[in-house]
Amino acid sequence: MSELVKVSKTEFENIFRCEFNDGTTRLCTKNLAPGHSVYGERLLNAEGVEYREWNAFRSKLAGAILKGLKQNPIVKGTKVLYLGAASGTTASHVSDIVEFEGKVYGVEFSPRVVRELLLVAQHRPNLFPIIADARFPQYYRTLVEDVDVVYVDIAQPDETEIAIHNARFFLKEGGYLMLAIKARSIDVTKEPTEIYKVEVNKLKEANFDVIQVIQLDPYDKDHAMVVGRYKGK
């Protein structure tokens, strides 16, 4: 087993680089819930601080960072609406990043998966699981305040439309959308790059400035992360 030898800051707030004695490096976040692992990730200690290894093959946000994300709008104190929070793999790292000053509203449709998310949230007072269908944000409007970031990873054919619909409900003017597009969920007959272009155009028509499109291979095949800034309704 490789041993941790050094933790250093990255260009992104509250995201670190853990270096091991075998020469490998991994992304990591400072554990908001010390002693608790979420998806079997390694817990690493350095100078009295516990970090969680962040697996880019399990998290599209981590993959986007390693593939050249220019700006991460998720920082300390950020309020995030996370659509498709699943069992909390990426959402828990977002919880680490925003710290106690921030909030992560995790919307998930599957009752079975939400049970796992609830177990994660027990140790994370800034993570709020919501069982709901992301197509109908009006049903959780009273549970979610206006947010700084809408993060979407729901693998639906109309994912972009769902993202836009939620942004109009919750996203502050000047806030950010991070949209993980799964090309094969939209159309298996078209090239992923063509699908990304179509979805990006939908965002532009919905009053988003598209800042960056990052293809996530090899971490997630036929996926892209799109980062956009909302100019308002």
FIZA-808733 format. One line per 4 residues: number of its first residue (from 1); for each residue z negated, x, y negated of C-alpha. Coordinates in nm, 3 decimals. Each point is the difference from the previous one (the first is absolute). Layout:
N
NUM	Z,X,Y  ...
% end
This chain:
233
1	0.000,0.000,0.000  0.103,0.141,-0.336  -0.279,0.042,-0.253  0.003,-0.090,-0.367
5	0.000,0.306,-0.224  0.086,-0.132,-0.346  0.033,-0.320,-0.203  0.208,0.006,-0.318
9	0.112,-0.257,-0.253  0.356,-0.134,-0.009  0.183,-0.114,-0.312  -0.127,-0.352,0.073
13	-0.349,-0.119,-0.090  -0.240,-0.027,0.295  0.258,0.123,0.251  -0.071,0.337,0.156
17	0.160,0.258,0.223  -0.200,0.113,0.301  0.096,0.342,0.141  -0.090,0.108,0.353
21	-0.046,0.337,0.167  0.320,-0.043,0.201  0.201,-0.007,-0.324  0.067,-0.375,-0.004
25	-0.076,-0.227,-0.296  -0.060,-0.374,-0.020  -0.057,-0.248,-0.277  -0.353,-0.131,-0.018
29	-0.216,-0.229,-0.213  -0.371,0.013,-0.077  -0.170,-0.247,0.233  -0.148,-0.294,-0.191
33	-0.186,-0.096,0.320  -0.138,0.328,0.140  -0.034,0.008,0.376  0.257,-0.275,0.053
37	0.349,0.063,0.134  0.256,-0.284,-0.033  0.287,0.079,0.239  -0.120,0.302,0.192
41	0.072,0.246,-0.281  -0.202,0.321,-0.014  -0.302,0.013,-0.228  -0.023,0.337,-0.170
45	-0.294,0.155,-0.184  0.027,0.253,-0.282  -0.283,0.101,-0.231  -0.200,-0.310,0.081
49	0.288,-0.242,-0.057  0.167,-0.199,0.278  0.377,-0.041,-0.004  0.229,-0.211,0.219
53	0.322,0.144,0.134  0.292,-0.218,-0.119  0.271,-0.030,0.264  0.345,-0.038,-0.160
57	0.140,-0.135,0.327  -0.247,-0.289,-0.027  0.020,-0.064,-0.376  0.312,-0.056,-0.210
61	-0.185,0.097,-0.317  -0.094,0.336,0.148  0.359,0.040,0.120  0.129,-0.074,-0.350
65	-0.233,0.263,-0.147  0.125,0.264,0.244  0.362,-0.103,-0.066  -0.028,0.062,-0.373
69	-0.171,-0.291,-0.173  0.010,0.084,-0.371  -0.272,-0.234,-0.121  -0.280,-0.175,0.184
73	-0.125,-0.292,-0.211  -0.298,-0.044,0.232  -0.287,0.198,-0.154  -0.374,-0.033,-0.052
77	-0.084,-0.345,-0.137  0.335,-0.159,0.090  0.008,-0.364,0.107  0.249,-0.040,0.286
81	0.145,-0.307,0.172  0.101,0.123,0.344  0.236,-0.235,0.188  0.011,0.075,0.372
85	-0.331,0.184,0.017  0.001,-0.029,0.383  -0.305,0.166,0.158  -0.065,0.219,-0.302
89	0.159,0.339,0.074  0.161,0.057,-0.341  -0.221,-0.252,-0.180  -0.306,0.206,0.091
93	0.152,0.312,-0.156  0.085,-0.205,-0.310  -0.365,-0.108,0.002  -0.100,0.368,0.004
97	0.232,0.080,-0.293  -0.105,-0.283,-0.233  -0.371,0.061,0.075  -0.271,-0.253,-0.081
101	0.146,-0.060,-0.346  0.321,-0.139,0.152  0.080,-0.297,0.223  0.238,-0.053,0.291
105	0.092,-0.360,0.082  0.143,0.018,0.352  0.216,-0.298,0.098  0.082,-0.034,0.369
109	0.145,-0.295,0.191  -0.116,0.072,0.356  -0.354,-0.123,0.081  -0.032,0.256,0.280
113	0.089,0.288,-0.231  -0.222,-0.131,-0.280  -0.299,0.027,0.235  0.065,0.375,0.019
117	0.044,0.017,-0.379  -0.334,-0.175,-0.046  -0.171,0.269,0.207  0.147,0.264,-0.231
121	-0.103,-0.195,-0.309  -0.362,-0.021,0.119  -0.042,0.362,-0.108  0.225,-0.021,-0.306
125	-0.128,-0.228,-0.277  0.322,0.047,-0.199  0.220,-0.142,0.279  0.043,-0.378,0.010
129	0.182,-0.142,0.305  0.191,-0.326,-0.055  0.160,-0.193,0.284  0.306,-0.161,-0.151
133	0.379,-0.023,0.005  0.136,0.230,-0.271  0.287,-0.244,-0.059  -0.248,-0.238,-0.165
137	-0.206,0.196,-0.256  -0.110,-0.323,-0.165  -0.241,-0.048,0.292  -0.194,0.319,-0.078
141	0.039,-0.008,-0.377  -0.368,-0.081,-0.046  -0.103,0.298,0.216  0.204,0.273,-0.169
145	-0.016,0.115,-0.361  0.289,0.155,-0.190  0.074,0.339,0.154  0.143,0.337,-0.102
149	0.200,0.052,0.321  0.160,-0.229,0.257  0.055,0.189,0.327  0.222,-0.176,0.252
153	0.055,0.084,0.368  0.078,-0.321,0.184  0.327,0.060,0.193  0.155,-0.338,-0.081
157	0.370,-0.069,-0.072  -0.100,-0.142,-0.341  -0.260,0.269,-0.070  0.140,0.086,-0.344
161	-0.004,-0.364,-0.109  -0.360,-0.031,0.123  -0.093,0.314,-0.196  0.159,-0.136,-0.318
165	-0.169,-0.337,0.043  -0.343,0.162,0.033  0.066,0.232,-0.293  0.066,-0.301,-0.223
169	-0.337,-0.143,0.103  -0.217,0.312,-0.010  0.162,0.313,-0.142  -0.088,0.103,-0.351
173	0.283,0.073,-0.240  0.064,0.373,0.036  -0.152,-0.005,0.348  0.163,0.151,0.306
177	0.158,-0.128,0.319  0.009,0.217,0.311  0.232,-0.161,0.252  0.046,0.138,0.352
181	0.341,-0.126,0.112  0.069,-0.022,0.374  0.379,-0.013,0.013  0.016,-0.128,0.359
185	-0.216,-0.300,-0.089  0.254,-0.103,-0.264  0.334,0.058,0.176  0.059,0.200,0.318
189	0.377,0.005,-0.056  0.001,0.192,-0.330  -0.072,0.360,-0.088  -0.357,0.042,-0.131
193	0.122,0.167,-0.321  0.213,-0.306,-0.079  -0.297,-0.227,0.057  -0.219,0.210,-0.229
197	0.259,-0.036,-0.279  0.010,-0.378,0.036  -0.381,-0.030,-0.006  -0.029,0.235,-0.298
201	0.248,-0.215,-0.192  -0.216,-0.305,0.069  -0.293,0.180,-0.161  0.205,0.099,-0.302
205	0.112,-0.361,-0.045  -0.368,-0.105,0.018  -0.088,0.223,-0.297  -0.116,0.314,0.179
209	0.084,0.352,-0.103  0.063,0.174,0.332  -0.151,0.348,-0.026  0.065,0.144,0.344
213	0.139,-0.082,0.345  -0.131,0.224,0.279  0.144,-0.006,0.351  -0.291,0.041,0.239
217	0.170,0.166,0.298  -0.133,0.166,0.214  -0.334,-0.172,-0.055  0.147,-0.352,0.013
221	0.360,-0.034,0.114  0.223,-0.230,-0.207  -0.272,-0.055,-0.260  -0.011,0.072,-0.371
225	-0.276,-0.016,-0.259  0.109,-0.147,-0.333  -0.215,0.051,-0.308  0.061,-0.224,-0.298
229	-0.166,-0.086,-0.330  -0.029,-0.361,-0.104  0.129,-0.079,-0.347  -0.153,-0.349,0.006
233	0.111,-0.357,0.052
% end
